[in-house]
Amino acid sequence: VCLACDAGLPRLRATACRVCALPIPSGDVCGACLHNPPPYDHVAAVFSYDFPIDALIHAYKYGGNLAIGSVLGEALGDTIGERPDFIVPMPLSETRLRERGFNQALEIARVVGRRTGIPVRSDACRKVIDTEPQATLPWKRRARNVRGAFVCDADLGGKTIAVIDDVMTTGATLAELAKILRRAGAIYISGWVVARTLPGN
């Protein structure tokens, strides 16, 4: 991406909630996360889910333009300062994987893993229920839609984990996977996402 185009991308501002990555005027954790803490500890996001990032992610995810995945992964990898034990890409159901031909989160995770030297554990978790796409559902239905969708096959006792995904909207999918990672022994869970949907979008 050229410097002029890169400067025009909708990067998130520095003052964001440490837990959910939504913008806040000041402070460390937003009121919503203080009142109802999610099962994950931290979210890092590079961009807001606005044009042209939304169009790039759509072309990558649904158009199969894998070169865009490399660009998104590089942007995410360059933003991260944490050093977890493992990266876990958000799992895709077998049905969706056959339809799409690739797991968009895994391809981004591979780029981030190469860039940071953090091992990628694509074998750690599986999605065992082919849920409706979250993007097609009202926000209030998303938590119920992914309930019980994941299993973890790895022993993550005492490990710190970063879950990579392309977009975070309500956080319901990350929250559901984080619960499973906790049961497998993970002690600290971050969500690393390329784009965060902001309220009103």
VEXZA-843018 format. One record per atom (N, C-alpha, C): z, y, x. Coordinates in steps of 0.001 Angstrom, whole numbers, padded with zeros to 6 digits, always signed. Example, Ala and Ser with C-alpha at 12.3 -4.5 7.8 and 13.67 -1.06 7.14 Angstrom:
REM residues 2
+007800-005690+013190/+007800-004500+012300/+007800-003300+013200/+007080-002250+012850/+007140-001060+013670/+007870+000030+012900/
END
This chain:
REM residues 201
+000000-001180+000854/+000000+000000+000000/+000000+001230+000891/-000910+002174+000639/-000991+003366+001477/+000230+004253+001242/+000486+005167+002161/+001681+006010+002098/+001701+006879+000851/+000550+007409+000465/+000492+008274-000718/+000834+007494-001988/+000279+006300-002122/+000582+005482-003305/+002034+005016-003287/+002527+004636-002107/+003906+004187-001988/+004874+005293-002402/+004554+006534-002036/+005428+007660-002378/+005475+007900-003879/+004445+007461-004600/+004397+007668-006041/+004978+006540-006858/+005463+005485-006223/+006024+004361-006970/+007397+004734-007538/+007744+004193-008718/+008988+004586-009398/+010229+003905-008825/+010637+004344-007649/+011823+003757-007023/+013093+004208-007748/+014063+003303-007801/+015334+003642-008432/+016123+004583-007534/+016850+005480-008158/+017656+006411-007385/+018888+005702-006825/+019499+006330-005842/+020602+005692-005122/+021852+005535-005988/+022083+006466-006935/+023300+006402-007746/+023093+005446-008916/+023338+004192-008661/+023204+003152-009689/+024451+002286-009688/+024723+001673-010811/+025863+000762-010917/+025684-000391-009939/+026721-000664-009186/+026664-001735-008187/+026476-003098-008845/+026957-003253-010066/+026911-004556-010724/+025587-004780-011445/+025143-003820-012263/+023957-004057-013102/+022730-003265-012672/+022876-002346-011720/+021770-001554-011161/+021197-000504-012107/+021870-000220-013216/+021419+000861-014075/+021900+002198-013501/+021089+003241-013608/+021485+004541-013050/+022758+005084-013696/+023633+005654-012882/+024833+006330-013364/+024968+007643-012599/+025598+008647-013203/+025712+009940-012530/+026511+009862-011230/+027570+009075-011246/+028418+008944-010059/+029269+007704-010201/+030013+007390-009161/+030895+006236-009222/+030236+004976-008713/+030930+003863-008894/+030498+002599-008317/+030041+001604-009373/+030771+001547-010488/+030483+000573-011547/+030436+001308-012881/+029432+001003-013684/+029294+001676-014975/+030352+001201-015959/+030527+001968-017033/+031538+001642-018031/+031295+000309-018705/+030039-000035-018958/+029729-001302-019632/+030162-002500-018791/+029919-002436-017469/+030292-003549-016587/+031805-003615-016373/+032475-002450-016421/+033934-002458-016337/+034555-003061-017595/+033971-002735-018744/+034507-003214-020021/+034224-004692-020242/+033021-005130-019844/+032614-006526-020064/+031904-007038-018811/+032654-007423-017772/+032035-007816-016502/+031114-009025-016670/+029896-008956-016148/+028980-010105-016223/+029385-011184-015225/+028813-012391-015336/+029182-013484-014422/+028591-013352-013025/+027756-012365-012787/+027251-012095-011439/+028003-010887-010869/+027921-010726-009539/+028712-009698-008867/+027949-008421-008556/+026652-008532-008393/+025897-007394-007873/+024421-007572-008196/+023733-006463-008473/+022279-006483-008648/+021673-005402-007763/+020632-005782-007028/+019836-004836-006246/+018431-004829-006814/+017921-003663-007123/+016567-003519-007666/+015846-002406-006913/+014561-002595-006705/+013784-001623-005942/+013204-000546-006842/+012581-000963-007937/+011834-000036-008785/+012361-000065-010215/+012067+001006-010962/+012213+000936-012409/+010926+000312-012967/+011065-000355-014091/+009920-001051-014678/+009048-000048-015439/+008362+000770-014676/+007465+001798-015197/+006124+001673-014492/+005125+002419-015006/+003803+002425-014378/+003902+003035-012978/+003219+002468-011976/+002285+001333-012049/+002919-000023-011741/+004252-000045-011508/+004903-001319-011173/+004763-002315-012318/+004903-001849-013560/+004775-002775-014683/+003389-003407-014724/+002359-002606-014438/+000990-003133-014429/+000769-004100-013266/+001354-003801-012117/+001231-004692-010959/+001902-006034-011233/+003110-005992-011796/+003821-007235-012094/+003067-008041-013143/+002501-007383-014134/+001725-008082-015160/+000509-008764-014548/-000198-008056-013659/-001374-008633-013010/-001001-009800-012102/+000155-009709-011491/+000656-010788-010630/+001083-012000-011455/+001908-011751-012439/+002544-012824-013198/+001583-013536-014143/+000754-012760-014838/-000119-013343-015859/-001588-013405-015426/-001946-012626-014410/-003319-012645-013933/-003520-013491-012699/-002412-014003-012129/-002507-014883-010969/-002913-014188-009689/-002710-012879-009598/-003051-012145-008380/-001894-012278-007385/-001910-013358-006597/-000795-013685-005717/-000603-012673-004593/-001665-011943-004243/-001525-010932-003189/-000515-009864-003587/-000423-009566-004880/+000547-008577-005350/+001967-009093-005122/+002166-010403-005242/+003480-010979-004991/+003976-010701-003588/+003058-010726-002634/+003435-010421-001253/+003894-008977-001114/+003181-008053-001763/+003558-006638-001711/+004932-006429-002338/+005165-007055-003491/+006452-006919-004175/+007581-007538-003350/+007308-008691-002751/+008314-009351-001924/+008671-008541-000690/+007674-007907-000087/+007933-007070+001081/+008792-005869+000708/+008508-005243-000431/+009298-004097-000883/+010744-004506-001143/+010927-005682-001760/+012277-006164-002028/+012999-006522-000734/+012327-007238+000140/+012935-007648+001400/+013347-006474+002266/+012580-005386+002221/+012890-004211+003035/+014058-003408+002475/+014423-003667+001218/+015490-002909+000564/+016864-003564+000745/+016859-004857+000961/+018094-005635+000948/+018905-005442+002224/+020217-005266+002043/+021108-005170+003194/+022105-006310+003269/+022176-007122+002219/+023129-008234+002173/+022638-009426+002992/+023558-010320+003317/+023212-011550+004024/+023884-012746+003337/+023382-013157+002168/+023952-014334+001505/+023598-015603+002265/+024252-016690+001883/+023949-017976+002523/+022576-018494+002119/+022233-018315+000829/+020964-018839+000319/+020323-017872-000659/+019015-017946-000734/+018243-017321-001811/+017845-018419-002792/+018070-018182-004075/+017660-019115-005126/+016670-018386-006037/+015409-018798-006062/+014454-018170-006990/+014761-018578-008422/+014566-017646-009353/+014782-017966-010762/+013873-019133-011152/+014450-020236-011646/+013615-021409-011971/+012691-021148-013159/+011592-021876-013162/+010614-021843-014247/+010561-023241-014855/+010413-023332-016165/+010312-024653-016793/+009024-025338-016347/+009012-026652-016411/+007821-027410-016003/+006610-027036-016852/+006829-026813-018136/+005712-026444-019016/+005117-025109-018605/+005995-024110-018372/+005506-022781-017976/+004862-022814-016599/+005403-023658-015710/+004834-023776-014373/+003421-024352-014430/+003214-025343-015295/+001867-025911-015456/+000908-024879-016032/+001372-024093-016984/+000508-023078-017603/+000127-021995-016607/+001119-021525-015846/+000890-020374-014961/+000315-020801-013625/+000706-021987-013156/+000224-022478-011877/+001102-022124-010698/+002077-021269-010898/+003003-020893-009830/+004247-020270-010453/+005334-020285-009681/+006570-019611-010085/+006598-018256-009399/+006483-017193-010164/+006387-015851-009583/+007633-015495-008768/+008806-015956-009208/+010036-015659-008473/+010067-016399-007135/+009575-017628-007115/+009552-018398-005878/+008632-017756-004841/+007465-017298-005268/+006535-016681-004311/+007137-015410-003709/+007820-014612-004529/+008503-013415-004020/+009634-013825-003084/+010382-014869-003459/+011500-015331-002634/+011033-015805-001265/+009889-016456-001222/+009370-016915+000068/+009095-015746+001001/+008540-014672+000461/+008268-013483+001280/+009579-012869+001763/+010540-012741+000857/+011837-012164+001230/+012532-013051+002263/+012458-014359+002081/+013071-015281+003029/+012490-015149+004421/+011164-015055+004500/+010523-014880+005808/+010924-013550+006436/+011036-012528+005615/+011327-011188+006120/+012771-011042+006585/+013689-011770+005938/+015117-011617+006234/+015701-012771+007042/+015003-013902+007063/+015540-015080+007739/+016566-015842+006920/+016724-015494+005641/+017682-016180+004766/+017006-017398+004145/+017630-018581+004221/+017000-019789+003666/+016787-019695+002155/+015645-020188+001688/+015316-020225+000265/+015560-021635-000243/+016416-021772-001277/+016719-023075-001863/+016039-023187-003224/+014762-023529-003218/+014039-023689-004476/+014429-024969-005196/+015140-025859-004490/+015555-027129-005066/+016945-027065-005690/+017616-025937-005592/+019020-025866-006008/+019187-025951-007520/+018303-025303-008267/+018452-025219-009718/+017143-025541-010421/+017271-025986-011671/+016101-026289-012490/+016269-025663-013867/+015151-025334-014479/+015172-024904-015875/+014748-026097-016711/+015646-026585-017538/+015413-027842-018246/+015019-027641-019704/+015063-026406-020171/+014624-026097-021534/+013493-025091-021456/+012399-025387-022146/+011266-024470-022165/+011526-023422-023241/+012200-022350-022861/+012590-021315-023812/+011412-020405-024153/+011576-019651-025225/+010593-018622-025544/+010608-017569-024436/+009477-016944-024125/+009485-015872-023129/+010432-014750-023544/+011293-014337-022629/+012272-013307-022943/+011604-012001-023371/+010465-011698-022769/+009789-010426-023055/+009333-010315-024505/+009211-011456-025197/+008737-011426-026577/+009875-011300-027580/+011119-011311-027114/+012270-011347-028016/+013006-010016-028060/+013651-009710-029205/+014548-008556-029247/+015695-008745-028243/+016199-007659-027717/+017228-007747-026678/+018441-008575-027121/+018834-008456-028396/+020037-009144-028863/+019875-010658-028910/+018643-011153-028944/+018408-012604-029028/+018255-013263-027662/+018204-012476-026602/+017839-013040-025306/+018919-013932-024704/+020168-013581-024870/+021252-014415-024324/+021257-015789-024987/+021089-015812-026315/+021055-017089-027038/+019843-017920-026648/+018739-017259-026360/+017496-017959-026028/+017613-018790-024752/+018372-018319-023766/+018458-019024-022477/+019725-019868-022338/+020537-019919-023386/+021789-020673-023302/+021510-022156-023040/+022121-022696-021984/+021961-024102-021631/+020622-024444-021001/+019864-023418-020581/+018506-023660-020073/+018475-024152-018634/+019568-023969-017868/+019552-024274-016437/+020551-025355-016060/+020202-026077-015002/+021145-026989-014353/+021051-026754-012845/+022144-027033-012170/+022173-026880-010716/+022431-028239-010084/+021559-028632-009159/+021661-029941-008517/+022340-029871-007148/+022648-028681-006673/+023177-028514-005312/+024678-028278-005341/+025334-028669-004256/+026736-028331-004050/+026776-026982-003337/+027215-025947-004046/+027235-024598-003496/+028659-024118-003231/+029557-025065-003014/+030956-024735-002792/+031148-023736-001666/+031748-022576-001982/+032042-021558-000986/+030859-020737-000535/+029704-020889-001172/+028486-020204-000729/+028268-018890-001484/+027592-017963-000816/+027131-016733-001460/+025638-016880-001730/+025220-016460-002921/+023866-016729-003400/+023204-015437-003852/+021925-015301-003549/+021093-014230-004116/+020022-014875-004983/+019995-014507-006249/+018979-014995-007182/+017850-013976-007223/+016638-014418-006962/+015484-013509-006967/+014669-013690-008241/+014306-012555-008847/+013428-012565-010016/+012546-011320-009958/+011512-011304-010793/+010603-010158-010761/+011138-008970-011546/+011642-009211-012766/+012094-008127-013627/+013442-008489-014247/+014317-007496-014370/+015577-007660-015086/+015616-006638-016209/+015850-007118-017435/+015927-006214-018577/+017354-006184-019112/+017768-007197-019848/+019145-007229-020350/+020094-007896-019364/+019561-008687-018446/+020408-009447-017531/+020850-010784-018090/+020342-011157-019277/+020778-012396-019923/+020386-013631-019116/+019182-013652-018558/+018728-014819-017792/+019538-014963-016513/+019745-013862-015806/+020567-013902-014593/+021987-014323-014916/+022538-013829-016006/+023907-014181-016387/+024037-015675-016664/+023059-016242-017359/+023115-017670-017675/+023024-018520-016413/+022115-018156-015500/+022007-018906-014254/+023252-018715-013395/+023825-017515-013403/+025030-017251-012610/+026183-018143-013054/+026300-018388-014349/+027359-019280-014846/+027213-020683-014236/+025969-021159-014165/+025708-022490-013613/+025993-022501-012105/+025621-021447-011415/+025893-021357-009978/+027389-021327-009705/+028155-020655-010554/+029615-020635-010414/+030179-022049-010546/+029679-022781-011534/+030177-024150-011735/+029845-025040-010542/+028758-024705-009842/+028371-025467-008650/+029142-025020-007408/+030004-024006-007562/+030874-023610-006464/+030571-022283-005806/+029509-021578-006230/+029164-020293-005605/+030290-019293-005812/+030611-018545-004770/+031733-017602-004841/+031274-016154-004996/+030021-015874-004726/+029494-014513-004882/+028021-014628-005221/+027610-013941-006291/+026237-014065-006784/+025628-012686-006949/+024518-012470-006271/+023752-011238-006412/+022443-011537-007129/+021944-010558-007832/+020595-010623-008378/+019719-009650-007611/+018658-010142-007024/+017696-009289-006321/+016430-009265-007158/+016095-008120-007701/+014931-008025-008584/+014001-006917-008102/+012727-007141-008332/+011733-006141-007958/+011882-004908-008838/+012020-005119-010161/+012055-003988-011091/+013161-004153-012127/+013763-003029-012479/+014830-002994-013487/+014333-002174-014668/+014387-002780-015849/+014042-002036-017062/+015173-001086-017398/+014845+000186-017582/+015866+001188-017869/+015981+001407-019372/+017146+001845-019862/+017310+002108-021291/+016240+003067-021795/+015693+002743-022953/+014653+003576-023532/+013244+003129-023209/+013102+002216-022229/+011765+001717-021865/+011388+000517-022724/
END
